[in-house]
Amino acid sequence: MSEKSKSAGSSPASVNETTQESPEGSPSISRRRRRLFIVVTILLPIVMLAGVEVALRLCGVGGHAPIVNVIGEFKNAQLATLSIEGAASYFDRTQSTPGSIGVYTFSIPKPTKTFRVLLAGASAVKGYPQPMGLANSAFLSEMLSDVWPDRNVEILNLGTTAVATFPVLDMLTQMLEFEPDLVVIYAGHNEFFGAYGVGSAQTGGSTPASIRLTRWRNGLGLVKAFAKLFAGHQESKGKALMEAMVGQSSIAPDSPLREAAARNAGYHIGQMIQRCRNANVPVMVCTLSSNEKNLVPVGAVDLSKLDESDLSRLGQLVKTGISNISSDTSLAIQDLEASLKIAPDHSRVQFLLGNAYLAAGDNKTAATYFQRAIDCDTMPWRAPSQTNEQIVLAAKSHGIPICDVRQAFRDASPDGIIGRYLMDDHVHFSLRGQELLARTIVKSLTEFSGPCAVDKEMFQSLREWQEYAKRLGANEYERYAVAHGLRNIFGVPFMQASNPEAYAHWDGVCKQLLQHWPISFQRVAQEWQDPKSHRSVRRPLSAFVARAMIREKDFARAKPLMETATRNVPKYSTWNIEYVYSTLLCNHEMKGRLDDDSLVLARETIERIRFMLRHVEKNPGLLLRYCGRIHQLCDEWKESIPILEKARKHLWDIEKVACDAALVEAYIRTEDNTKARALANEGIKNAGQFTPHYQRFLNAIPPG
């Protein structure tokens, strides 16, 4: 038998099971090894990527910043603040203009007799465009303190600019471990263009599941490293935040995104309710209020399906309808309703019909058309009816009390239709609106039982809104600051195109306020408008004006403005310390000394500065200078010297000059004229443009 036939007749058992001959004569891989090879081929890159991910995490790349920063121990507790970085983490694709959160401070564990309230939502809850000291949370704190005089009421405002309900849910979930006694939810306006909204540049998808997946993916170290490596110019650079967040510039009235937005709002608010229940925390859900009659729909109307004759007739009907609103409302209504037969979803015609019926005295029909205008707006900055309905449904399905803010605002409006009296723009509250939101929340608590319940008689005893505004320090300068900010918003091209009257209104408010101010204060307002006068956040105009009053020795008028400024910035910030020092200075100059209450405030502030120097402030110069000056106001000149000597090493230009002025005075007061002269002479030699200041210091030093 030939070799070939022997080979052909060999049994399978005689062939090596792992190295069978291929037709070409080379060994082939067995089925078992082939499977193993495929599994290894698939798993190897996954394992490698996982290894890279672990390495990146160890290097601090990846994950999301938490919404709470624990700073350090202070007065036998851990001091924590709401985190700007945590809020910014939801804006992965718009990092040049992330949404912001108020930096509220609280203690861990919660102090005894403290009633901690969490306000959860977006910029409306935050209090924009009002400063934090005049936001709804500030009004709520005052009112709850009045109805619960035996409690220390603490409001932590989680309101974050330009976020949809998913980030609100995520932030609230993190906050539930910090012992809240009540959660109030006011969210849903940003389901289209907020972070993780369905039409946003920062979208996470159109379903809750896809949104969660996007959030997880965006937290991967690989994704963050890749994004940082290939980061180019951000599209949002130079734009207002609301412009930067627009991903889909037009959302048709029949777009499926509208149903998705409403569904997401209902689902996420339902999740907030469930998680509060799981944590045994009482929760209240609010309906959403919008500016119904003083804001024209912002989005462009799609008329591309109309032929030329319909377009021409529509244009003529709208033109005559507008002209007749002020002269013949019946003709205006007739023409505008005819317009809707041509373009049924024309949001601006709906809005015009609302105005026509309002002029005719038919407020009920007017309200219907104003709401339709909101529902048809192709740029839905205001929550449509569908979203509000889903919010109410989520609350009812969980048996949760509803705080009907929208109805309360309608009831407080003269014609039952919400407008500029209560809303500064499309969804943000006026000062009166901030107070009304707080009052409506307190009123809803009269229907609660247990620790959250408010006695109805105590609620009825609440003061008028003007009294609370005065108590919080409302003034014409902060009014100007708000009006100026709104003038800028309505000066954005697409807003000015749709709402030129709004720009004219706020420009008029600014000019009216300015014309009653002295020239020096007008110059201060101009200085305040310059971004170079601020750092990352705009400072209160009250502080700028108060500082001008202090220069003019008008301490009595400066003091309340500085107190207002203090409430409008975070407690553990250099600005806050500066404004407290200025307040103490006013007290000292008016009375020739610090009274007992001022001395208590001075001691508390020095203690706070020491904590901040240990845990917060990386550039200590200004804090040290204010600490030294507060010691001097307490007539502690000797104690101020080592602090000011340390401060001057971290200061430059006019700040160093001010520090040296305080130090020279301290040397003189402690009869160390030698050091005073040495410091003055050093400045004369090295201070350049500031030399004349040091020459005056030298001239003021007594001989000997």
WOQUI-V295095 format. One line per field, one symbol per residue. ss: DSSP state (H for helix, E for strand, L for the rest). Layout:
ss = ???
This chain:
ss = LLHHHHHHHLLHHHLLLLLLELLLLLELLLHHHHHHHHHHHHHHHHHHHHHHHHHHHHLLLLLLLLLEEEEEELLLLEEEEELHHHHHLLLLLLHHHLLLELLLEEEELLLLLEEEEEEEELHHHHLLLLLHHHLHHHHHHHHHHHHLLLLEEEEEELLELLELHHHHHHHHHHHHHHLLLEEEEELLLLLLLLELLLLELLLLLLLHHHHHHHHHHHLLHHHHHHHHHLLLLLLLLLLLHHHHLELLLLLLLLLHHHHHHHHHHHHHHHHHHHHHHHLLLEEEEELLLLLLLLLLLLLLLLLLLLLHHHHHHHHHHHHHHHHHHLLLHHHHHHHHHHHHHHLLLLHHHHHHHHHHHHHLLLHHHHHHHHHHHHHHLLLLLLLLHHHHHHHHHHHHHLLLLEELHHHHHHHHLLLLLLLLLLELLLLLELHHHHHHHHHHHHHHHLLLLHHHLLLHHHHHLLLLHHHHHHHLLLLHHHHHHHHHHHHHHHLLHHHHHHLHHHHHHHHHHHHHHHLLLLHHHHHHHHHHHLHHHLLLLLLLHHHHHHHHHHHLLLHHHHHHHHHHHHHLLLLLLHHHHHHHHHHHHHHHHHHLLLLHHHHHHHHHHHHHHHHHHHHLLLLLHHHHHHHHHHHHHLLLHHHHHHHHHHHHHHLLHHHHHHHHHHHHHHHHHLLLHHHHHHHHHHHHHHLHHHHHHHHHHHHHLLLL
